[in-house]
Amino acid sequence: MRIRVEIIVQTQTNDNLKLSLELESVKEELRLLRFIKFKEQDIVNQLIAQKCQLLDKNSEPSSFEDNNFLEENKRLTRQEQEIRQQEIQSQFESNYQSEVCKY
């Protein structure tokens, strides 16, 4: 029996990052849930740090360089976004596998 788990995270810029895993058994699903619970606080802390950075940037006058970065970010093609998503998913799966091995 295969179980497919998809995790969708919406970022500050309203981009959706989709992470998906196919699991072989309920036991693997339980390991995944433990891993997610274990990593949940890390994710929350990262999101808080990102929000603080954005608030800091918004409180400063925007510079030409920041505007160029925002414009370049808007120009990302769909393919580049998919590549970024695959890299994030690969990193997530790698972290998941290393955590599962600890159990």
TORSE-320958 format. One record per residue (C-alpha): x, y, z; residue number from 1. Coordinates in nm, 4 decimals. Layout:
N
{atom {X, Y, Z}, NUM},
...
REM end
This chain:
103
{atom {0.0000, 0.0000, 0.0000}, 1},
{atom {0.1450, 0.3384, -0.1005}, 2},
{atom {0.0531, 0.6563, 0.0805}, 3},
{atom {0.1153, 0.9927, -0.0823}, 4},
{atom {0.1665, 1.2861, 0.1530}, 5},
{atom {0.1705, 1.6430, 0.0247}, 6},
{atom {0.2687, 1.9413, 0.2346}, 7},
{atom {0.1944, 2.2862, 0.0962}, 8},
{atom {0.3548, 2.5863, 0.2613}, 9},
{atom {0.2523, 2.9370, 0.1636}, 10},
{atom {0.5391, 3.1852, 0.1856}, 11},
{atom {0.5298, 3.5552, 0.2698}, 12},
{atom {0.5204, 3.6338, -0.1037}, 13},
{atom {0.2183, 3.4022, -0.1503}, 14},
{atom {0.4260, 3.1413, -0.3328}, 15},
{atom {0.3179, 2.7876, -0.2588}, 16},
{atom {0.5931, 2.5361, -0.1931}, 17},
{atom {0.4681, 2.1853, -0.2419}, 18},
{atom {0.6538, 1.8947, -0.0856}, 19},
{atom {0.5337, 1.5454, -0.1579}, 20},
{atom {0.6435, 1.2028, -0.0465}, 21},
{atom {0.5229, 0.8569, -0.1295}, 22},
{atom {0.5306, 0.6256, 0.1661}, 23},
{atom {0.5289, 0.2487, 0.1638}, 24},
{atom {0.3390, 0.1921, 0.4866}, 25},
{atom {0.1510, 0.3430, 0.7770}, 26},
{atom {0.4664, 0.3003, 0.9855}, 27},
{atom {0.6508, 0.5369, 0.7503}, 28},
{atom {0.3599, 0.7792, 0.7705}, 29},
{atom {0.3879, 0.7792, 1.1495}, 30},
{atom {0.7611, 0.8453, 1.1201}, 31},
{atom {0.6853, 1.1341, 0.8881}, 32},
{atom {0.4352, 1.2775, 1.1345}, 33},
{atom {0.6923, 1.2501, 1.4145}, 34},
{atom {0.9484, 1.4186, 1.1924}, 35},
{atom {0.7060, 1.7001, 1.1081}, 36},
{atom {0.6218, 1.7485, 1.4749}, 37},
{atom {0.9922, 1.7496, 1.5605}, 38},
{atom {1.0713, 2.0041, 1.2880}, 39},
{atom {0.7600, 2.2172, 1.3377}, 40},
{atom {0.9245, 2.4525, 1.5855}, 41},
{atom {1.2243, 2.4992, 1.3552}, 42},
{atom {0.9917, 2.5928, 1.0699}, 43},
{atom {0.7976, 2.8350, 1.2904}, 44},
{atom {1.1232, 2.9961, 1.4052}, 45},
{atom {1.2413, 3.0326, 1.0438}, 46},
{atom {0.9121, 3.1935, 0.9411}, 47},
{atom {0.9316, 3.4343, 1.2344}, 48},
{atom {1.2886, 3.5253, 1.1383}, 49},
{atom {1.1804, 3.5838, 0.7760}, 50},
{atom {0.8931, 3.8024, 0.8915}, 51},
{atom {1.1277, 4.0064, 1.1107}, 52},
{atom {1.3651, 4.0516, 0.8169}, 53},
{atom {1.0785, 4.1686, 0.5985}, 54},
{atom {0.9620, 4.4088, 0.8670}, 55},
{atom {1.3159, 4.5438, 0.8983}, 56},
{atom {1.3385, 4.5895, 0.5209}, 57},
{atom {0.9987, 4.7587, 0.5091}, 58},
{atom {1.0949, 5.0018, 0.7835}, 59},
{atom {1.4043, 5.1150, 0.5904}, 60},
{atom {1.3770, 5.3268, 0.2770}, 61},
{atom {1.3875, 5.0911, -0.0196}, 62},
{atom {1.7031, 5.1087, -0.2221}, 63},
{atom {1.7589, 5.0680, -0.5930}, 64},
{atom {1.9234, 4.7308, -0.5271}, 65},
{atom {1.6215, 4.6039, -0.3312}, 66},
{atom {1.3907, 4.7121, -0.6129}, 67},
{atom {1.6083, 4.5324, -0.8667}, 68},
{atom {1.5970, 4.2189, -0.6535}, 69},
{atom {1.2178, 4.2344, -0.6349}, 70},
{atom {1.1880, 4.2866, -1.0093}, 71},
{atom {1.4260, 3.9996, -1.0822}, 72},
{atom {1.2318, 3.7786, -0.8447}, 73},
{atom {0.9105, 3.8558, -1.0358}, 74},
{atom {1.0811, 3.7516, -1.3595}, 75},
{atom {1.1475, 3.3978, -1.2474}, 76},
{atom {1.0088, 3.1607, -1.5015}, 77},
{atom {0.7810, 2.8772, -1.4098}, 78},
{atom {1.0650, 2.6351, -1.4810}, 79},
{atom {1.2976, 2.8092, -1.2360}, 80},
{atom {1.0263, 2.7970, -0.9696}, 81},
{atom {0.9822, 2.4242, -1.0304}, 82},
{atom {1.3577, 2.3706, -1.0015}, 83},
{atom {1.3605, 2.5624, -0.6727}, 84},
{atom {1.0681, 2.3529, -0.5509}, 85},
{atom {1.2467, 2.0297, -0.6481}, 86},
{atom {1.5606, 2.1418, -0.4636}, 87},
{atom {1.3577, 2.2213, -0.1522}, 88},
{atom {1.1753, 1.8896, -0.1739}, 89},
{atom {1.5034, 1.7041, -0.2212}, 90},
{atom {1.6486, 1.8757, 0.0836}, 91},
{atom {1.3333, 1.7990, 0.2826}, 92},
{atom {1.3451, 1.4309, 0.1836}, 93},
{atom {1.7132, 1.4127, 0.2700}, 94},
{atom {1.6474, 1.5671, 0.6120}, 95},
{atom {1.3515, 1.3339, 0.6588}, 96},
{atom {1.5608, 1.0272, 0.5769}, 97},
{atom {1.8371, 1.1306, 0.8171}, 98},
{atom {1.5819, 1.1885, 1.0948}, 99},
{atom {1.4051, 0.8584, 1.0253}, 100},
{atom {1.7367, 0.6755, 1.0564}, 101},
{atom {1.7706, 0.8145, 1.4090}, 102},
{atom {1.4502, 0.6383, 1.5157}, 103},
REM end
